[in-house]
Amino acid sequence: MPQYTSSFRNNIRRERITDNTFTKTVTVNVADYGTITSGYESNGTVFKRAYSDVINSIYDPNVIINLVVPAGDYYFQGTADPNQYLVLDPPQGGQIKIVGANRIGTRPTSTTLASQTKSQNYNTLANHYPTRFHFSNNGIYFKSKFGGTYGVGGFSNIAFFGTWNGSPGNQVASPSVDSRGISGDLRLEYCAIHGFNGPSGNSTGILADTCFINSYSVIISDCGRGIQASTGGSFVSYSANVDSDRDIITNISEHGLLAFGNGSIRLGDGAHIRDTGTYGAYAFDCSSITVRNSSFSGNGAGSIYVYPGTNSIIHTTTAY
């Protein structure tokens, strides 16, 4: 079973906003719980301390909690098992949004990321995302349950880096154990998932297995699979307003998009899928994938496959 960061709520407090304003927000800064330094392991400890304090409060349903994570490298020790995540299970997780520092410069393009090595892509993404979470193996399972009024629980402006090998930027070139990046019931905004790969297709950047994930403007690079929806799970990415915010899935060892077991994937219009080892999109076992107006190119990415006789479908045009 996954190891939970916190299992109980102690010293419970109640946070509420009593005025009549429409936006009701409580902001908590991780920096108030310890100094964020070059010590990436201690930074991870400071984050956990702040997170634990946040979930020990009870919030009115109309309150949004922004847990602000300053620029820096945060390391979270993991277990060499693709089913073992760092589990964040806030009781009112649908109201808690973990927000990184503002991104720097121009967002990397799919063309740039597809032309670079895993190590080069790490540097490119690390320069764009000042708040960086590092994992030796799996990333985070976030159980938001989409509670509260807004259902915003999840992450914004954070890059998640897998296959840690002792220090930021030093990633295992060919890991011997599979790893997975992000899973659970949550929302991702302007996030990147990089380097969650391993010896088989069980490595996945975003895994929607028996859960629901929605997103806006995500980058997935150098992972075993890009996005997987399975066992009734669903992934939905909302259409970006500008081309520079389109979803990017690139440098994938196996399938860019994989849906099975009544899984469902729907990308926002115009996603860029580049260089996948096998299929750009693959659906079977009563599942569906929608990739409206998306751009497929490079090794394997242009291959779209529905396993015959499985009542599955892949949409590739503006029609449903």
N, C-alpha and C positions, 0 to 999 in steps of 0.2 A: 504494500500500500504506500501511497505517497506520504512524504514527511511534511506535516503542516508547520508553517511558521508559527502560528498561534492556534490554540485549540479552545481557549476559554476567554471570556471577557471579564476582567476584574476591574475594580475601582471604577465602575460604570458612571459616566457623566452623561448629561443630556444637552445637546447643542440645538438651539433653535433660533430662527430669525423672526422677530415679532412685528416688524413693520410690514407694509403692504406692497413693497416693491415686487416686481415680477421676478427678477433675477435674485436668487437667494444663494449666496456662496460663502462657504467657510474655506479659508486658505491656510494650509499648514506647510511650512517650509522644512525640508529635511535638514537644512543647515542649522536650524535651531536645536538640533539634537546631537550635534557634534561637528567638528571641523572637517570639511571636505578637502582632502589633501591629495598628494600623489600616491598615497597608500591605498591602493584599490581594494585590498581586502578589508581594511578598516572602514572604507567608505560603504561597502556592502553591509557591514554591521550597523553603521549609522542609519542607513536606509531602513533596515529591519526594525530598529528602535523606533523610528518615526512612524512606520507603518503600524506597529503594534499599538502605539498610543492612539492613532487615528481610529482603529477598529474597536478600541475600548470605550468609544463614545456611542451614544444612541442619537440619531439625527431625525428630525422631523422629515416627513416624506418630500417636502418641497425644498430641501436643502441640497445643494451640490457641494461636495468636498473636493477641492483641488489639492492633492499632495504634490507640492512642487519639488522637483529633484534638480539641484544645481548642476552645472557643467562638471564633468569629471568621469572617471572610470570606476565602475562598481563591479566587484567580483562576487559571485555566488557559487560556493562549492556544490558539486553535484555528485551523483552516483552513476557508475558505468552501467546503466540500465535504461533502455529507451522508454520505460514506463514510469520512471521516477523523476518527477518535476520538483521545482520549488513551487509549492502550492500556496497561493494567496486566496484565502477564503473569508473575506470580510462579510459580516452578517448583513450589511446593507450595501453590498458591493456595487449594485447598480447606480449608486450615488457617488462612488469614489473614483476619481479620475487621477491617474498618476501622470504628471506633466513634466517633461524635460525642458531644458533651456532652449531658447530660440535657435533654429537651425542657421547655419552660416553659409553665405554665398549661394551659388546656383545649384539646384538639385542635379545630381548626376543623371545623364541620359542613358537610355537602354543601349544605345550604340556604344557608348564608352564602357559600360559595365560588361557587355558581351565580348568586348575585345581584350579584356584584361584577365590576369590570373586571379586566383583567390586572394593572394596576398595583396595585390594591387587594388583589388576591390575593397578589401578591408581599409586600406589607407584612404581611398576615395570617400568611403562612407563615414569613416571616423572624422575626417576633416569637415564633413557637412553636418554631422550630428554631435554636438558638444556633450550630450548626456549619453553615456554608453554603458550598457549592462553586458557583462561577460560571464560565460558559463563554461565549465569544463566539459559538460555533456549536455543534458537537456536544459531548456529554458524555463518558462513559467506557465503554470496552469492557474488561470484566474477564474474563480467561481463567483461571478457577479450576481447571477440570478435576475439581472435586470430589474432590480427593485427600485423603490422610490418613484418620484414623478418623472424624472428625465431619462433614466436608463442609459447613462453615459459611462458606466463603469468600464475601465480599461486603461489604455495608455495613449499618450500623445507625445510626439517629438522625441522618441527614444529609439536608439539602435540596439538591437539584440545580437550579440556575437557568440557563436558556438565554437566548439573544439578548442577551447582555451588550452594553452600549453605553458603556463607559468607567468606570462605577462601580456598586457595588451598588445595586439599586433602579432604575437607569436602564436599562430594557430597550427594545429596538427595538419600536415598536408594530406595524409591518407589515414584517417582514424580507423581503428580496429573495432570500434563499438558504435552502433547507430545512435543518433541523437535527434531530438525534436525541439523545435523552437518555441512556438506559442500554441496554447490550446485553452479550452474552457469556454464559458459564456462571457463574451466581452466585446468591446469596441476598440479598434485600432485607428488612430489618425496620424498621418505623416510619420509613420514608423518604418524601420528597415529591419529585416531578418536575414542574417548572413552567416554562412559557414556551418550550418547544421547538416552534416553529412556523415557518411559511414560506409560500411562494406555492402549494404543492401538498400533496397527501396524503403525500408522501414524508417529511414531518416526523412524528416519532413520539416519544411519551414513553418507552415501553418497547418494545424491539424484540427479539423472540426469533426470530431468523432463523438456521436451522441450529444452534441452541443451546438450552439449557435454563435457564430462570429460575424460581426459586421465591421466594415472598414471604409476608409477613404484615403487614397493616395499612399499605397504601401509599395515597398521595394523588397523583393525576395531574390537573393543571389547565392550561388554556390552552395546549394542544398541538395539532398538526395532526391526529394520531390519538392515541388513548389507549394501547392495547396492541395490538401486531401480532405474530402468530405465523405464520411462513412457512417454506417450504423445509424441512419436517420439524421446525421449531422448536416448542418447547412452553413455555407459561407456566402455572404452577400457583400459586394463592394459597390458603393454608390458612385454614380458617374461624376468624373472630375469636371470642373468648370473650364479649366485650361489644360492645354496639352502637357505642360510641365508637371502637372499633378497626376497624370495617368498612372495606373498601376504598372509596375515593371516586374517581370519574372524572367530571370536569366541565369545561364550557366548552371543548369539543373542536370543531375546525373541520370535521372529516370524520366518521369512524367512531369510536365509543367503543371497540369491540372489532372486530378484523379478523383472520380466519384464512383462509389459502389455501395451496396447495402442500403439502398434507398437514400443515398446522399445527394446533396444538391449544391452546385456552385454557380454563382451568378456574378460575373465581373462587370464593373462599370464600363461604359462605352469607351472604345479606343485603347484598351490595355495593350501593352507591348510585351510579347512573349518571344524570347530569343534563346536559341541554343539549348535545347533539351536533349537528353541522351536517347530517349525513346519516342514518346508522343508529346505533342504540345497539349493535347487534351484527350482523355481516355475515360469512357463511361461504360459501366456494366452493372448488372444486377439491380434493375429498376431504379436507375439514377439519372440525373440530368445535369448538363453543363450549358450555361449560356455565356457566350463570348461575343457580344454584339459589336460589330465594327472594329474588332481587335486586329492587331498587327502581329502576324506570326512570321518568323524568319529564322534562318540559321539551322544548324544541325538538329534534326528531329522535330523542331518546333512546328513546322508546317504539317506534320502528320496528325490527323484527327481521326479517332477510331471509336466506334461504338460496337461492343461485342454483340454479335448476332443473337437474336432470340431472347434478349434479356429485358425487353420493355424499357430500354434506356434511350436517351436522345441527347444530341448536342446541337444547340442553336448557334449559328455563326452569322446571322444577318440581323437586320432591325426587326424582323418579324418574330413573334413568339409562336 
